[in-house]
Amino acid sequence: MSTQQAAPLSEAAQTRKAVSNILKGSAGNLVEWFDVYVYTAFAAYFQSHFFNSSDDLQAGLEAMAVFSTSFLMRPIGSWFFGRYADRKGRKAALTLSVTMMSAGSFAIAIMPTQDVIGLWAMILLVFIRMVQGFSVGGEYGTSATYMSEAATAKRRGFFSSFQYVTLIGGQMLALLVLVILQNTMSKEDLTAWGWRIPFAIGGVAALVVLWLRRSMEETLSADQLRAAHVKVAGEAQPGTMKLLFTKHWKPLLICIGITLGGTVAFYTYTNFILKFMNDTSGIAKTDTSVINFWALFIFMLLQPVYGMLSDKIGRKPLLIWFGVTGVLFTWPLLSALAGTKDPFVAFLLMFGGLLMVGGYTSINALVKAELFPASIRALGVGLGYAIANSLFGGTVPLIGAALQKSGQVDMFFTYVTAAIFVSLLVYIFALKNKKSTHLDAEQGHAFLAKGSAEETDDGGKKDRVNA
């Protein structure tokens, strides 16, 4: 039986549609990551309310341990939301994810401290952060999938780069709120109750995004959603671990390898570096907040530039840029940062690190999405990212703080460099530039001209048609 198909949209209409969906999808990403980074941005002010240690370094270590604990839930969240997105749709999964994050932020904003409920304050904080870690575990893979699928073929790198625009934007907004409160409130008031304000802001913003996401378009077709629930004897269903581990285990391993060095470098230069400049460099907290804000602001604006570049030259050269420069310059940059107290020099060093990391952040979500077909994409991208992120990225603040406390900060430089080197090997040997991908077959080829053909992974030929 034949079905009548709607006339294809014009290029301008496709672009307008993509912009609308990308904005709605990325707004939730912005809020979720704001809620994630508010914790580390304000940890120095609320840690005394939840941890007993009178030693600031020890209390900071405990606060970072809670931050790292939330990462343990990310693989579980990526499994749950990835399966949900591949079987129920991207829109449904993204809506549920932001709802959970909103609830967690409101809970921290009103939660009693250890002076009121004792040890339960820390226990509740850990629990809430784990729920938020569960939510973020689902947000990354599903939003990466959605934004890659919603983008137009020839501008896929540009549009998908907005995942990290909003991810970095969430961190930048957390820092902006920190700077504003530092300059409008006394340190005593900020420590006493002002730290609750950003969590309340995050909760309210998530409710706004929840309303926006209701009007998002689903990128899976009705036929694909129906097929996800059809059981075929001897075949694994879409969105299941069985399908992932039996048919797509190799791209899963590549996804983990792509992420490993990138997530370590990203959390080093955008997250832990705040504490590093405070405790190791000896730069004042108010100065480091300003340094971080402006460095991240420029870094955020560069993401679409890197994305557009990848649409011209391919994805692999940008990853190679990150890998090579990261291996060569991580040690010199961090070593120089440890020895300076000049805020402007610290800004230049931090920004130098971010210029390297941009080769990864701008396109990594797209590269991972291209590895998997639609039937397993959200689960594959999300789980691959979450495994590497939990084991390596999420532990950066904890490892860095522990090595700081023991006076072995040089070991941290070595750790970051080694992690980037491992991923560089993956970029060199496991990826091919401008190669036909699953996403190309489904949505139109990013690099081949209309009507051309290219050999696929199974050795066959497939015609590629631009979206």
N, C-alpha and C positions, 0 to 999 in steps of 0.2 A: 504494500500500500504506500503510495507516495503522499507526501505532505507538502503543502505550499510553504515555501520559505520566504521570509521577509526580504525585501530588497536590501542589498548591502549599503551601509552608511557611507557617506562621503568622507574624505579624509578629515575635513574640518569638523564634521559631526563626531567622528571617532575621537578626535582630540578633545573636543568639549566633554564628551562622555567620560573619557579617561581622566581628565582634570577633575571633574566632579567626584568621581568615585575615589580617586587618589586622595583628594582633600578630606573626604569623610573617613576613609580608612586610616589616613595618617594622623588625623586629629586624636583618635583614640590612642594611637601609639605614643603621641606626645604626652598625653595625660598619664598613661601607664608608666612611662619612664620618668616623668616628673615625680610620681609617687615613689618610685624606686630610689631615685637619687636624693630626694629630700632627707632620707634617713642618714646617708653619709654626710651630707652638707651640714646637718644640724646635730650630728652625733656628739660633738664636743660640748653642746649646750644641754642635752637631755641625758647624757650617760650617767650623771650622778644621781638621777632619779630612779634608775633601774639596776645599777651595779654598785656594790658596796665598797669597792677599792678606793682608798684615798690617794693612790698613785695615779696621776692622770694618764701616764703611758699604759698602765695595767688596765685601767677602766676603758681606755680607747681600744686596747687589744680585745677586751671582752665585747665591746660594742661591734667591732669588726667581725668577731666570731659569730655574733648573731646575724650580721649582714651575710656572712658566708653560709650560715645554716640555711638561709632562705633559698640558696642555690640548690640545695639538695632536693627541693621539691620541683625544680624546673624540668628534669627528665620525666617525672610523673605527670606534670602539667602538660608537657609537650605530647606525651602519649595520649592523654585523655582528650585534649583539645584537637590534636592532629587527627585522631580517629573521628572525633565529632565533626570536624570541618570537612573531612573527606567523605563522610557519610550523610551529614545533615546540611552541609553547606558552609561556606566561609563566613557569610554574614551572621548566621546563628552563633557560631563559635566566637567571633569577635565581640558580639553583643554580650554574651555570657561572661567573657573574660573581663571586660571593662566594668561590669556590674560587681564582680568579686573584688576587683581592685578598689572600687569606690567604697565598698563596705569596710575593707581593711583600713583605709585611710581615716574614715570617720571614727573607727574604733580606737585607733592610736590617738586621735585628737582629743578624745574624752576619757581615755583610760587613766585610772588612778595609779599613783606611783608607789614605790616601796615604802614610803612613809605612811601610807594608808593601808596597803594590803600585804606589805612585806615581800616575801619571795615570789608570791603570785604575780607581782608586777612584771618581773623578768620572764616568768613562764608564759604569761599572756602575750608579752611582746614577741617572744620567740614563735608562739603559735600564729599570731597575726602575720608576722613576716613570712612564715612558711606558707600561709594561705596566699599571700601576695606573690610569693615565689612561684606557687602553683599557677597563678593567673598569668604571670609574665612568661612562664614556660610555654603557655599556650599562645600568648600574644605574638611572640616573635615569629614562630613558624607559620602561623596562620596569616599574619599581616604580610610577611615576606611573600607568601604564596598569592595572596589576594592582589597585592600591588604589582607583582610580576605579571599576573594574568590580566589585570585591568589595563595595563599599559599598552600603547600602540607598538607594533613590532619594531619599527625603525627607531623609536625613542625609548626603548625598554630600559636602557641603562639610565637615561635621564629621569624617567618617571619613578623607577624603583629606588633610585638614590634617595628619594624623599622618606624612605623608611628610616634612614640614618639622619636625615635632616631633622626629623621629629624626635628621634631617639636622642640625638645631641641637644636638640632644642629643649627636651624635657630636663636634661641636666643643666642647661644654661638657665632655664627659668627657675630651677631650684636654687642656683647660685644667685640669680637676680633677686629672688625673695630674700635670700640670706643677706645680701649686700644692703637691701632696703631696710630690713629689720635691724641690722647692725648699726645703721646710720640714723635710725629713728627711735630706737629703744636702748636703754642702758643694758650693760652686760648682765646685771643682776636680774632685770625683768625678763630678758631674753632667756636666761637660764631657768628662772622660776616658772614662767608660763608661756612666754613668747614662742617657744619651740613648737607649741601646739598649732599655731596659726597655719604654717605651710601644709600640715596634714589635713586641716579643714578645707583649705583651698583646693587641694588635690581631690578630696571627696566630692566637693561641689562641681568641679570641672568635669569629673567623670560622669556625673549625672547629665550634664549638657551633651557630652559625647554620646552617651547612651541614646539620647533623643535623636542626634544626628545620624547615628548608625542605623536607625530604623528605616531610613530612606536610601540606604546603600543598595546598589544592584548586585545580585548574586552572579559570580563569575562561572559557576557550574551550571550547565544546562539542566532542564527538567529531566531529560533522558539520562544524563549522568547521575543525577540524584536517585532516580528510580533504579538504575543499574546497580547502584551501591547496595541495594537491599535484595537483589535477586541472587539466590543461592544456586550455584552450578556445581554439580557433583565433581569432586576432584580438584576444584579450583578455589584458591583463596579469595575471599571477598575484599573489595576495595577498602582502604583505610584500616587494615588489620596488620598486626605484627607478623602474622604468618606470611602475608604477601610481601611485606618489607624484607623479612629475613630469608625468604626462599628465592625471591625474584630480584630484589634490589639491594642486596647486602653490600655489593661493591660500591655503588654510589653513596651508600650510607657511610662507609669507611672514608671515602674521599671527602664527604661533607664534614666529618669529624676532623680530618686532617687540615682542611681549608680553614676551619674555625680555630684550631688550637693556638697557633701563634698570634692570629689576629685578635682573639679575645684577650689574651694575656697583655698584648701591647695596648689595646684599647683601654682596658681597665687601669693599666699603669699610667698612661698619659692623660686620662680624663678623670680618673677617680682617685686612685691612691696618691697621685702626685700632690693633691691638696694637703694631705697629712705629711707627705714627704717634705714639702717645702716648709711646713710649720715646725716639724720636729727635728729634721736632719739639717736643713738649710738655715733654720732659725729666723725665717721671715714671718712677720706678724700676720695673724689670721685675717685681719681686714685687708692687708695687701694681697695675700694669696687668693682671697675671694675675687678681688678685682682682676688679678692676673688670669685666673681661671675663666672668668666671665668673658673677657675680650678675646682670649685665645680660642675658646670654644665657639664664640660668635663667628669669628672669621672661618674657623674650621667647618662650622655648619654651612656657611655660604658656599664653601668650596665643594661640597658633596655633589651638587648637580653638575658642576664643571667637570669633575672626575667622571660622572655618569655620562655626560655628553661625549667626553673623550673616548669612553669605552664603546659608544655607539659608532665611532669612526674607526678605531684601531683594534677593537676587540677587548675582551675582559682580561685575558691572561697577562698582557704587558703591564697592566696596573698592579696586578697581584705580584708580579715579579719585581716591580719597582718597590713595593712595600717590603718584600722579603729581603732583597739585596741591601737596601738602605737600612732596614731594621737590624740586620746582622752586623753591618759595618759601623753604624753610628749610635746604637743604643747605649753601649758602655760609655763612650766619650760624652754623650749628652747628659746622662744621668750622673756621671762622675763630676762633670762641671757644675751641674745643678746643686749637687751636694755641697760644693765648696763656695757657693756665692750667696751673698745676702742682699744683692742689688735686685730690686723688684723688676726693673726693665730687662736685665740680663736673664733673669728667671723666666720672664715672659718669652723672650726670644728662644730660649732653650726648649721650653714647653711647646712652643709653636713649631719648632723644628721637628720635634717628635711627632706632632700631629700631621705635619705635611707628609711624613712617611706613612703613617697609619691610614691616611686618606685613600691610598691605593687599595686598601682592604675594605674599609667601612662603606665606601660609596657603592660597591658592586657585589659584595659578598653574598647578600641575600638573593640577588638575581642569579648568580653563578650556581648557588645551591638549588634554587627553584628549577633551573634548567636541567638538573641531573635526574629529575623524577617525572613520571607521567602524572596527569591530574588525579588519577585514582589513588595515589599514595603520596602525593606531593607535600601536603601539609604535615603529615606524620613524618615523612622522611626528612624534610628540612628542619622541622621542629625538634625531633629527637636527636638528629645529628648535631645540631647547634647546642641543644641543652646538655648533652653528655660532655662535650668539650668545654662548654661554658661553666658547668658545675664543677668539673674536676680542675680546670685551669684558670678560667677568667674569674670565677667567684671567689677563688682562694687567694687571688693576688693581694687584696688588702690584709688578709690574715698572715700570709707568708711575709709580706713586706713589713708589717708591724712587728712580727716576731723577730725578724732579722735586724730591724732597727733596735729593738730592745736589747738584743744580744751583742750589738756592736759589729755585726757582720753584714753591713748594707751592701758591700761589694758582691756578696753572694747573690743578692737579689738581681743585680745587673746581669750576672751570668745566667741566672734562671730565665730572665726575659729574653736574652739573646738566643739561648738554646731553643726556647719554644718557637721563636720566629724562624729559626733555621730548619726545624722539623717541617713547618708548614711550607717553607720555600721549596723543599724537596718535593712536596705534593704538587705545588704549582708547576714546577718544572716537568715532572715525569707523569703526572696523572691527568693533566688538562691539555687540551688542544685549542688553539686560538681560532675563533670564528667557525667552530665545528657545529654541524647541525645538531640541534637538541630536541628533547621532547616538547619543550615549550614552542619551538619553531614549528613543529609538525602540527600542533594544536591551534596556534594563534597566528601563524605567519612567520616567515623567516626574517631574521633581523639583518642578515648580511647578503643573502643571495638575491639576485634579481628575479622578478616575477617569471614563473614558467621554467626556471632552471631546476636541475635535480642534483641531489647529493647523496652519497652513500651513507647509510645509517649504521648503527652499531652492530646490527645483525648481518651486515654485508649486502643487504638489499638496497634497492633504489626507491626513493620517495620524492614525488614532486612537491616542491615548496611554493606556496602561494602567499604573497604578502597579505597582511591583515588590512 
